[in-house]
Amino acid sequence: MKKRSRKYQEASTKVEKGKLYTKEEAVKLVKETSIAKFDSSIEVALNLNLDTKKADQQLRGAIVLPKGTGKTNRILVIAKGDNAKKATEAGADYVGDQDYLDKIANENWFEFDTMIATPDMMPLLGKLGRVLGPKGLMPNPKTGTVTTDVAKAVSDAKAGRVEYRTDSFGNIHALIGKASFSEEDLLENLKAFVAQIVKVKPSTVKGDYIKNISISSTMGPGIKIQINSFDK
């Protein structure tokens, strides 16, 4: 069994084993149990009642959190002509086409966090699928990163857009802010993210949709949340 640090063990004593907290209590507690020396990330994890073998129950998408993520997002836009100009005006960090794709392929260059591309550029990106896919950087229409409205995509990414995707066990993880955020801002982001997941519930799901919800800070203990506390 992995030996936990003294700080982690101390933080864990603040979390009552087996207890389900209200969303307000959980947000307060996740800040108190943040043990990292840096401004740790706060993540939410949901376990959903999904059969991910069925295509319509594989959730993937994105949401712009109302209070942002607290993370600086470096954006690469693959586009030409007028779309490239719009991307630059919108504040993209890097804008180009084949030149940047060659840089990724030949120099293993990944000085960006999000890649956005116009539909006409996607055939060029196909060759990089094996490289971009595992890193979660391949543009996708479901997450709004393949689009003709590059200005909005850049603006959303800068404002605090987070992507989500179910794993094979029906779990979804997402960043909802930093430990330095106020309880109010973390709570607003948490509520917005859970509401988004409820909104995209597949019509074919039978029984309870959300099995459990928890939040945690980087290196901190998980805190389980009462699902019905989001009904209030």
Phi, psi and chi 1 to 4 in degrees:
 res  aa     phi    psi   chi1   chi2   chi3   chi4
   1 MET       -  138.3  180.0 -179.7  -75.7      -
   2 LYS   -66.7  129.9 -176.8 -179.9  177.7 -178.2
   3 LYS   -82.2  125.4 -175.2  173.6  174.8   59.0
   4 ARG   -86.1  151.6  -61.6  -73.3 -169.8  174.6
   5 SER   -69.2  161.9   68.9      -      -      -
   6 ARG   -61.5  -39.7 -179.7  177.2   56.7   80.1
   7 LYS   -62.1  -40.8  -79.3 -171.4  175.2 -178.7
   8 TYR   -64.4  -44.5  178.0   90.9      -      -
   9 GLN   -61.7  -39.2  -69.4  172.9    9.4      -
  10 GLU   -66.0  -42.3  -71.7  175.8   -1.5      -
  11 ALA   -64.9  -37.5      -      -      -      -
  12 SER   -63.6  -27.7  -66.5      -      -      -
  13 THR   -67.2  -19.3   62.1      -      -      -
  14 LYS   -81.6  -15.2  -62.8  179.8 -179.5 -179.6
  15 VAL  -103.1  115.8 -177.8      -      -      -
  16 GLU   -72.8  122.2 -167.2  175.3  -36.2      -
  17 LYS   -61.5  129.7 -166.1  172.6 -177.8 -179.9
  18 GLY    81.9   -7.0      -      -      -      -
  19 LYS   -82.0  141.3  179.3  175.3  178.3  178.3
  20 LEU  -103.1  120.6  -63.8  176.8      -      -
  21 TYR   -94.6  156.2  -66.8   85.4      -      -
  22 THR   -70.2  162.2   65.8      -      -      -
  23 LYS   -61.3  -34.5   59.3 -175.1 -176.1  -63.4
  24 GLU   -67.9  -43.7  -67.8   81.6    7.3      -
  25 GLU   -64.0  -40.1  -69.3  170.6  -25.5      -
  26 ALA   -65.5  -41.2      -      -      -      -
  27 VAL   -65.7  -41.3  163.1      -      -      -
  28 LYS   -62.6  -43.1 -176.0  174.5 -173.0  -65.4
  29 LEU   -71.1  -34.8 -163.5   51.0      -      -
  30 VAL   -66.9  -30.8   79.8      -      -      -
  31 LYS   -71.8  -39.8  -75.8  172.3   63.1   66.7
  32 GLU   -68.5  -26.6  -67.8  176.3    2.8      -
  33 THR  -101.2   13.3   54.8      -      -      -
  34 SER   -76.3  114.4  174.8      -      -      -
  35 ILE  -109.1   -5.7   57.6  174.6      -      -
  36 ALA   -69.4  149.7      -      -      -      -
  37 LYS   -74.1  -21.4  -67.7 -179.5  179.7  178.9
  38 PHE   -97.6  176.3   51.9   87.7      -      -
  39 ASP   -75.6   92.6 -171.8   10.8      -      -
  40 SER   -68.7  153.1   62.8      -      -      -
  41 SER   -78.9  148.2  -63.1      -      -      -
  42 ILE  -110.6  125.6  -54.5  -62.1      -      -
  43 GLU  -119.9  149.1  -74.8 -160.3   -9.9      -
  44 VAL  -110.4  144.4   61.5      -      -      -
  45 ALA  -130.8  130.4      -      -      -      -
  46 LEU  -122.6  137.8  -65.8   89.2      -      -
  47 ASN  -108.5  119.7  179.4 -122.0      -      -
  48 LEU  -110.2  149.9  -53.8  174.4      -      -
  49 ASN   -82.0   77.8  177.1   26.9      -      -
  50 LEU  -125.7  146.8  -63.7  173.5      -      -
  51 ASP  -101.4   92.0 -177.9   -6.8      -      -
  52 THR   -70.3   -1.1   53.9      -      -      -
  53 LYS   -76.5  -18.1  -67.9  177.9 -178.4  177.0
  54 LYS   -92.6  129.3  -63.3  178.5  179.2  177.4
  55 ALA   -57.4  -38.1      -      -      -      -
  56 ASP   -76.2   -5.3   66.7  -32.2      -      -
  57 GLN  -110.9   16.2  -67.6 -167.3   24.9      -
  58 GLN   -99.9   99.6  -63.8  170.1    7.8      -
  59 LEU   -81.4  136.7  -56.2 -174.8      -      -
  60 ARG  -154.1  133.5 -175.1  171.9 -173.5 -179.9
  61 GLY  -178.4 -161.8      -      -      -      -
  62 ALA  -152.9  157.5      -      -      -      -
  63 ILE  -144.3  142.8  176.1  177.6      -      -
  64 VAL   -91.1  113.2  177.7      -      -      -
  65 LEU   -69.6  137.1  -63.9  175.7      -      -
  66 PRO   -58.9  -29.6   19.3  -31.8      -      -
  67 LYS  -111.3   15.2  -62.2  -59.4  178.9 -179.7
  68 GLY    71.5 -174.8      -      -      -      -
  69 THR  -111.8  -14.5   62.2      -      -      -
  70 GLY    80.0    3.4      -      -      -      -
  71 LYS  -108.0  137.2  178.1 -176.4  175.0 -176.5
  72 THR   -77.9  124.5  -59.6      -      -      -
  73 ASN  -108.9  111.5 -163.0   -2.5      -      -
  74 ARG   -86.9  126.2  -60.5  165.3  -60.5  174.6
  75 ILE  -115.9  130.2  -59.0  167.8      -      -
  76 LEU  -109.7  126.0  165.8   63.0      -      -
  77 VAL  -113.4  126.3  175.9      -      -      -
  78 ILE  -100.2  104.4  -56.0  -61.6      -      -
  79 ALA  -161.0  165.3      -      -      -      -
  80 LYS  -125.9  164.6  -72.1 -176.6  176.3 -178.4
  81 GLY    56.7 -130.8      -      -      -      -
  82 ASP   -63.5  -36.3 -166.0   42.2      -      -
  83 ASN   -65.4  -37.1  -77.6  -38.2      -      -
  84 ALA   -64.8  -41.1      -      -      -      -
  85 LYS   -63.2  -43.5 -178.1 -178.2  177.0 -177.1
  86 LYS   -64.0  -38.5  -71.8  177.6 -179.4  176.6
  87 ALA   -64.3  -41.5      -      -      -      -
  88 THR   -64.1  -44.7  -58.9      -      -      -
  89 GLU   -63.9  -30.7  -69.0  172.3  -12.4      -
  90 ALA   -78.5  -10.7      -      -      -      -
  91 GLY   105.1   17.2      -      -      -      -
  92 ALA   -62.8  142.9      -      -      -      -
  93 ASP   -75.1  -35.5  -61.3  -86.3      -      -
  94 TYR  -137.7  136.7  -49.7  101.0      -      -
  95 VAL  -137.6  129.8 -179.3      -      -      -
  96 GLY  -178.3 -165.6      -      -      -      -
  97 ASP  -136.1 -106.1   45.2   85.8      -      -
  98 GLN   -62.6  -30.2 -169.4   63.9   56.2      -
  99 ASP   -60.0  -43.4   53.0  -21.1      -      -
 100 TYR   -75.1  -31.6  -85.4  108.2      -      -
 101 LEU   -66.6  -38.2  -60.9 -178.0      -      -
 102 ASP   -66.4  -37.7  -70.7  -18.6      -      -
 103 LYS   -63.2  -40.2 -168.5  175.1  178.7   67.8
 104 ILE   -66.6  -46.5  -67.8  168.3      -      -
 105 ALA   -68.2  -41.3      -      -      -      -
 106 ASN   -93.2  -28.6  -58.4  -33.0      -      -
 107 GLU  -113.8    1.4  -59.2  174.3   27.3      -
 108 ASN    54.4   45.1 -160.4   33.1      -      -
 109 TRP   -87.0  122.6  178.8   78.3      -      -
 110 PHE  -139.9   48.5  -70.5  101.2      -      -
 111 GLU   -85.5   42.7  -62.0  -60.9  -45.6      -
 112 PHE  -148.3  158.3   59.1   94.8      -      -
 113 ASP  -106.9  -26.8  -55.3  -65.1      -      -
 114 THR  -137.5  135.3  -61.0      -      -      -
 115 MET  -113.1  129.8 -179.5 -171.3  -78.7      -
 116 ILE  -118.3  140.2  -64.7  166.0      -      -
 117 ALA  -141.0  149.6      -      -      -      -
 118 THR   -82.3  153.1   50.7      -      -      -
 119 PRO   -53.6  -36.2  -27.8   36.8      -      -
 120 ASP   -68.9  -15.5   58.5  -50.3      -      -
 121 MET   -89.3  -15.2  -68.0  -72.2  101.8      -
 122 MET   -59.5  -36.0  -70.8  -51.8  -69.0      -
 123 PRO   -58.6  -32.8  -28.0   37.7      -      -
 124 LEU   -70.7  -31.4  -63.0  177.9      -      -
 125 LEU   -77.0  -19.3  -91.3   76.0      -      -
 126 GLY   -52.8  -37.5      -      -      -      -
 127 LYS   -67.2  -20.5  -63.4  175.8 -177.1  177.5
 128 LEU   -99.3    6.9  -67.6  174.7      -      -
 129 GLY   -54.6  -41.2      -      -      -      -
 130 ARG   -69.0  -22.8  -70.2 -177.8 -179.8  178.5
 131 VAL   -90.6  -46.2  178.3      -      -      -
 132 LEU   -76.7  -36.5  -62.9  171.3      -      -
 133 GLY   -55.6  -56.2      -      -      -      -
 134 PRO   -60.4  -24.9  -25.6   36.5      -      -
 135 LYS   -88.6   -2.4  -67.2 -179.6  178.6  -69.0
 136 GLY    71.2   26.2      -      -      -      -
 137 LEU  -108.4   -3.5  -67.1  170.8      -      -
 138 MET   -70.6  122.7 -170.6   69.7  175.2      -
 139 PRO   -58.4  146.3  -24.7   36.4      -      -
 140 ASN  -147.6  135.2 -170.7  -67.3      -      -
 141 PRO   -58.7  -32.1  -21.8   33.2      -      -
 142 LYS   -66.2  -25.1  -69.2 -177.6  178.0  179.4
 143 THR  -103.0    5.4   59.3      -      -      -
 144 GLY    78.5   13.2      -      -      -      -
 145 THR   -98.7   -1.7   47.3      -      -      -
 146 VAL  -116.0  109.4  176.0      -      -      -
 147 THR  -161.4  157.4  177.3      -      -      -
 148 THR   -91.4  -15.6   53.4      -      -      -
 149 ASP   -94.6   71.8 -166.7  -12.1      -      -
 150 VAL   -67.4  -31.1  -70.0      -      -      -
 151 ALA   -61.9  -44.5      -      -      -      -
 152 LYS   -66.9  -40.8 -177.7  179.2 -175.4  -57.8
 153 ALA   -62.4  -41.8      -      -      -      -
 154 VAL   -66.6  -44.1  170.3      -      -      -
 155 SER   -60.5  -44.2  176.9      -      -      -
 156 ASP   -63.5  -42.8  -75.1   -8.8      -      -
 157 ALA   -64.6  -38.7      -      -      -      -
 158 LYS   -71.2  -31.4  -70.5  -73.8 -174.1 -177.6
 159 ALA   -77.4  -16.4      -      -      -      -
 160 GLY   122.3   41.2      -      -      -      -
 161 ARG   -78.0  131.5 -178.6  179.0   60.9   85.6
 162 VAL  -120.5  140.3  -66.3      -      -      -
 163 GLU   -95.4  153.0  -63.9 -177.3   11.3      -
 164 TYR  -137.8  152.4   58.0   84.8      -      -
 165 ARG  -159.7  133.2 -175.1  176.8 -171.0  175.0
 166 THR   -74.2  142.4   45.2      -      -      -
 167 ASP   -88.8 -174.6   63.1   17.0      -      -
 168 SER   -67.8  -13.2   57.3      -      -      -
 169 PHE  -101.9    5.7  -59.5  101.2      -      -
 170 GLY    81.8   20.2      -      -      -      -
 171 ASN   -94.8  146.1  -61.8  -50.9      -      -
 172 ILE  -130.4  132.8  -76.9 -178.8      -      -
 173 HIS  -122.1  143.8  -59.8  -93.9      -      -
 174 ALA  -155.9  147.9      -      -      -      -
 175 LEU   -78.0  131.9  171.9   70.9      -      -
 176 ILE  -122.0    8.7   58.6  166.5      -      -
 177 GLY   147.2 -163.7      -      -      -      -
 178 LYS  -122.7  160.5  -64.2  -77.7 -171.1  175.2
 179 ALA   -62.1  -24.9      -      -      -      -
 180 SER   -76.7  -11.9   59.7      -      -      -
 181 PHE   -63.7  152.7  -81.7   27.1      -      -
 182 SER   -71.4  159.6   67.3      -      -      -
 183 GLU   -59.0  -37.9  -69.3  177.1   26.2      -
 184 GLU   -63.6  -43.6  -68.4   76.8   16.0      -
 185 ASP   -69.5  -40.2  -73.8   -5.0      -      -
 186 LEU   -63.5  -41.1  -80.3  174.2      -      -
 187 LEU   -64.3  -40.9 -173.8   58.8      -      -
 188 GLU   -64.5  -41.8 -165.8  167.1  -21.5      -
 189 ASN   -65.9  -41.3  -80.9   -9.4      -      -
 190 LEU   -61.4  -47.9  173.4   62.5      -      -
 191 LYS   -62.2  -40.3  -70.3 -168.7  -65.0 -176.1
 192 ALA   -64.6  -40.2      -      -      -      -
 193 PHE   -69.0  -45.7 -172.5   80.8      -      -
 194 VAL   -62.8  -40.2  172.4      -      -      -
 195 ALA   -61.2  -37.5      -      -      -      -
 196 GLN   -64.6  -42.8  172.1   66.7   16.3      -
 197 ILE   -66.3  -37.5  -60.7  -55.0      -      -
 198 VAL   -64.7  -39.8  170.2      -      -      -
 199 LYS   -61.9  -35.4 -179.4 -179.1  176.1 -177.5
 200 VAL   -95.9   17.3  -63.1      -      -      -
 201 LYS   -56.8  125.3  174.0 -174.8  175.6 -178.4
 202 PRO   -63.9  139.8  -21.3   34.0      -      -
 203 SER   -66.7  -17.6   58.8      -      -      -
 204 THR   -87.4   -2.7   51.5      -      -      -
 205 VAL   -71.7  131.3  170.5      -      -      -
 206 LYS  -109.1  142.1  -53.4  -62.6 -179.1 -174.8
 207 GLY    79.4 -164.5      -      -      -      -
 208 ASP   -63.3  133.7  -67.9  -25.0      -      -
 209 TYR   -83.1  -50.8  173.6   46.3      -      -
 210 ILE   -97.5  119.9  -59.8  176.4      -      -
 211 LYS   -83.2  -46.5  -68.3 -178.1  178.1  179.5
 212 ASN  -158.6  158.2   57.5   62.3      -      -
 213 ILE  -133.0  137.9  -56.6  174.2      -      -
 214 SER  -145.8  157.0   65.2      -      -      -
 215 ILE  -128.9  156.5   55.8  174.2      -      -
 216 SER  -157.4  158.7   62.8      -      -      -
 217 SER   -99.1  166.0   61.2      -      -      -
 218 THR   -55.9  123.0  -53.6      -      -      -
 219 MET    68.8    4.2  -61.5 -171.4  -68.5      -
 220 GLY   -97.3  167.6      -      -      -      -
 221 PRO   -72.7  154.6   28.9  -36.5      -      -
 222 GLY   -79.0  145.2      -      -      -      -
 223 ILE  -124.8  117.5  -59.1  157.6      -      -
 224 LYS   -82.1  142.0  -65.6 -177.8  177.9  179.9
 225 ILE  -116.6  140.6  -53.5  175.8      -      -
 226 GLN   -64.0  123.4  -62.7  171.2    8.2      -
 227 ILE   -63.6  -37.7  -63.1  170.0      -      -
 228 ASN   -73.0   -8.5   61.6    7.2      -      -
 229 SER   -70.9  -15.7   76.8      -      -      -
 230 PHE   -83.6   -5.8  -71.2   91.4      -      -
 231 ASP   -81.3  -13.4  -61.7  -24.5      -      -
 232 LYS   -92.2      -  -58.7  169.6 -173.5  175.5
